[in-house]
Each structure stands twice: as C-alpha cells, then as structure tokens.
Amino acid sequence: MKRFLATFVLAMSLCFAFAESFEIVSPDGKLAVTVYSENGKAYYSVDYNGRQMLVRSMLGLTTDIGDFSTGLSLLGHDVQQIDQTYTMRGTKASKARYEANQMNLNYENALKQKMTITFNVSNNDIAFRYSFPQQGDRACMVVNGETTSFAFPEHTTTFICPQSKAMAGWMRTKPSYEEDYVADAPMNVKSTFGEGYTFPCLFHVGDDGWVLVSETGTNGAYAGCHLADYDATHGYQIAFPMEGEANGIGTSAVGLTLPGVTPWRTITVGETLKPIAETTIAYDVVEPQYDALIDYKPGRYTWSWLLWQDNSINYDDQIAFIDLAAAMGYEYTLVDNWWDTRIGRERIAELSRYAQSKGVSLMLWYSSNGFENDAPQGPKNRMNTSVVRKKELAWLKSIGVKGIKVDFFGGDKQHTMQLYEDILSDANDYGIQVIFHGCTLPRGWERMYPNFIGSEAVLASENLFFTEDHAKTEAFELTVHPFCRNAVAAMDWGGTVMNRYMSRDNKSRHKRYTSDVFEIASAFINQCSVQCIALQPNNLAELPQFEIDFLKTVPTSWDETLFLDGYPGRYVVLARRHGDKWYVAGLNALTEPLTLELSLPMFAGKTVVLYNDKKAKGDELPEAQMKTLKVDKEGKVKITMQSNGGMVVCEE
C-alpha cells in the first residue's frame, strides 16, 4: 500500500506555541510535501527522493476581514486520491492522465474564521491553493496579499525573468513579460528593476535537481501574481500587481467572493529536466470554463509586419502574404496594426474574401484598450467594452475572419484578468480564436478557454528585427523557453525567420545569427497551436527546395512530447508526436558544434531523414543539408548540431 500520510507530531508549550506536521507523497512515493505549523503559522517543505528541494516556506494570506497568515489553529485534515483523464487541443499533449494524492488542511484564525489549504501531489508536480467558506454574514472579502513563499537550499541557482516597472517602456506599455532571462544566476542578486520576477521561474538545486514554480487557474476572480525579490529569511514570496499598473486604475488587491478559492500555485520537481519540459500541471488542475462553439483549427500563419513593419499594412502587401500562405498550404495570414486606417474596413472585408478564395483565413490585430497606456496603433477601443466588442466580433464573423490578436494590456490587476476572460468568452460566441500580445502569462487558459491559442509574454521574434543584440541572443533564448516560459503555456514567439537579413530586401540591416535548420527546428521546439512561419515572399525563390518542401509540412498540434536532452540556454532536444508521426528537433546555442548520442526508440531499426547543418565556414552561417540516416535496432544514433544550428529527424 502506498505511503499516504507519514507523520503527525504535536507539541504544546506554556505559551501555546505548537508544532504539528503532515506529510503527503506522490503516487510513486518519490515526491513528498511536509506541511506543518509553528507558533500559529503554517509552513511547507518539499523533498524528492530524499533530497530537500524546498526548505521551510510560508503559507497564508491577509485580508480585510482577518489575518490568515498567523494565529492559525489546525482543526483537522482529510485525504483522497485523484485519477482523471482528459483530452484537449493546442498543447504539448492531446491526452493526459492526472493521478495525485490530495490533502485538505482545515485551519481557523484568531477570529475563528475558516480557511482550507489544499495540496495535490502527483509524481513530479505539486499544486496548492487556499479556499474560504462564507465567514458568518460576510459573503466577500479583499485579499491584500499573500505570505506564500518558495524557499530553496542556499546552493540553488536561478533561470528567471525580471518583472518590469509599471507604465515603463515604449508608450508606457509595460509590464508585458518581455524581459531578459539570466542563466544560472545566484539567488541573492536583486532583480533588474527591483520588482521581482514573472512566472514561470526555474531553479537549479545543484546536483539534487530542478524546480519550476508557476501558477495556474487565474481568471477574473483573482489577480495575476509574480515573485518578489529574494529574501534570505523567506525565499521568494508571492507578490501582487504593482499599484501603478493599468495607468494606476484599479486596485492591486483582490476582491474574492465567498465561498471562494485562489488560483493554484504549482511546483514541478525532477532530478533531471525531463519532468520540467513535459509537465502538464498547468492544465491538470483546471476545468473548461465553457464549451467550444466550433471545432477550432490549429495551423500556420504568415505575417508581413515582422520584417516589412508598418509600411506593409496595405492591401497589395497583404495580398502577397495571403498568396504566400496559399503557396505553402498555410491556414492563416495575420494582418497587423493600423489596418483600420491604412486598409479600411470595406477593403478588409474584400481582402478576407480574397483570402478565403485561396483557402486562407485572416486574423486581425486589435489594441486591447484605450486608457491603460499610450500605444497609438488602431483599431483601439474595440475590445475593452462588451457592447462594442460584441458588435466588432459579429462583423468579423460576417466577413469570415477566424482569429484576433489583441495587444497592449495593462498588467495583472484583477480587472485586467477579467478583460482577458471577457474577450475570450465573447470571441467564442462568434467562433473566433484569440492570441494575446503585450500581455501576461497564460495560466491554464488552453484548457479553460477552448478558443485560446497562445500568448506572447516573452521577449519575442520582433526583437530580432529591432536590435542586432537580440538577434545575437536568439539561440540562447530559444533554448531557455522549453524549460521555463513554454513549459507551462503556449508561446506565440512570432516567427520562424528564413530571411538572412532583417529587412524586406534581405540585403540590408543586420543579419540573422542562426542557421536555416535552427529556424526550422524552432518551429518544432516552440509550442503554439497556431504558429507563425515567418517566410517572406522572396524566400520561395531563395531557399533550397527541400527547405521549402519541409516547411510546408510543419505540424503545430501535438499528441505527445518527450524531453530527450538539453540544458537551459545551451541546447535542447525534444521529440513530438503528431498522429502516428514522430519529429525529433534540436537547437544548439553553444559556441562550438555539439555531438549527441540520442536514444530514439520510436525510430529503432528505421531509416530516417535528417535535416542538419554542414560544418560552418569561418563566420558564415552553416549551410543546411538533408540526408538519410540509419538508426540502429536499439534506437541509438549520433547527431551533430553546429553552433547556432539545429536538427530535425523524422521518418521518410
């Protein structure tokens, strides 16, 4: 019989200080969470295979009706088992089984108010949250903050992204989750802007393993949270939105209806990076919020704005990118900002009809608001109020538009999280899919909202165009995200860039610093159900035909994902299955070629096609090659990736 609850200790002193502890373990017995109380406060710690992964970490929160972080008494607990199977679209796996042991701990504070802390522990994942009944005649309360913390052993290093200042950056559009990750940094370094770190956060606990911390299930009933700066006493504590977000409109506190629950805090733990890259915990503990109106289709899209920028938002240039999508067999073309004034609504309807005649559907860009920042692009004031939004969505449906990209949100306050949910819900009523940019991290939204595609929430491909420095760090960034940002949610990175130069003429401005195969492989490494393949019309005549032919076949929906090898910021190799066909893709961000011996049992004894790079000549980008490769009967094979290069392996 599996170990479920391991210990119970109670001690009482004359000053009524007490200590009591309960342990709950995963179904396989390796992951253990100990929850205990001391001096009226609740704490937890985490072990994996007998190694301490999180040390004494705080639990609790503070509200306007009472303090649920101190003066706590444990009234009792109960335990149960969870075994659920679910299917979904648009993530790293189409089917998941969630097996976990659950413990509910019932507390009472000094005012006799009740709170339950629920821990779900599966084989490599922990999810916990707080729930509250109605408190006497109080049917609502304000959550002012959480004492929840994540404390790690002293030798831990970090892979985390700083939270920006509120109303900073271009046209005061931040925070937008678009800052730089730093690899293997010590915990005691203050965040770049002094505002802590955005979710998800990856921690390397030395030789003991890895921990990924995030949250899921956030909707309009709570605010989006992040981690405060490291504190040697408490570790990293949950932080609420900054007061200045959304132009100072709205509160950083949370209004909670009673009975009510908080979002889930999630912790993924592993001795290797495999559980980190493969985790589905963001979806395991949430439920769909409504039914899909239609069967939303995954696919690929072309996008003029990435390299041709604002000047391309005209009818003729959009025709060129629709024709490009049609030639490649892609499903969508995205028309970016300013289309309302530079093309006009009547000609957009005409453009949509033309696209449909080519087997392509349009997606259109919108600003999310008119008062939370100074971004000038239109259309504005079409998505921030229900009456106008529904009229706009009805018009989009009438002209055959299949998706919208909504940009420039104001932060993580509760009213902004409600805006995300409202846009998604209304769009579903008209059969329209949604991408968010300039936005927060999605928190379980692929399962919660069936028409949600993905979000940017990352320093994305547009920055390859903006600065040469970002072009130089692309390989580093795309080998970090499979273990951080893209591990917990769909990521609209925004482009598999095949131009050699970041310009319309493919001759001027700065160059691309990654190989063609790196870019092709990134389409398999980056996960989003509707993904940009940022081909330009000129690429059809410039690229080798085998590259064009392969780019026509790139899937964007996956039935299974496996981690094979990698280290954040250095290299990554993933295997993904679409139907009965496997693809193995890798990226190398190192300054030297990397030869790996991979175990590919799905290809054992088979002859496969390998796309990788020839040896680079001097400072030139390596040239792509396609060749066949025999995998031995045990599935073992050696493959070399050039510096800033990549590889893809698939069956013929």
Helices and strands as residue ranges (DSSP letters): E 11-12, E 18-25, E 31-38, E 41-48, E 51-58, E 61-63, E 73-87, E 95-108, E 114-121, E 125-132, E 140-146, E 149-150, E 157-162, G 170-172, E 182-186, E 197-204, G 206-208, E 210-216, E 226-227, E 236-239, G 245-248, E 254-257, E 260-261, E 264-270, H 274-278, H 281-284, E 299-303, H 305-308, G 310-312, H 315-328, E 332-335, H 339-342, H 345-357, E 361-367, H 386-398, E 403-407, H 414-429, E 433-436, H 445-448, E 452-455, H 462-466, H 468-472, H 474-480, G 481-483, H 485-488, H 516-525, E 530-532, H 539-542, H 545-551, E 560-567, E 571-578, E 581-588, E 594-599, G 601-603, E 607-613, E 624-630, E 636-641, E 646-651
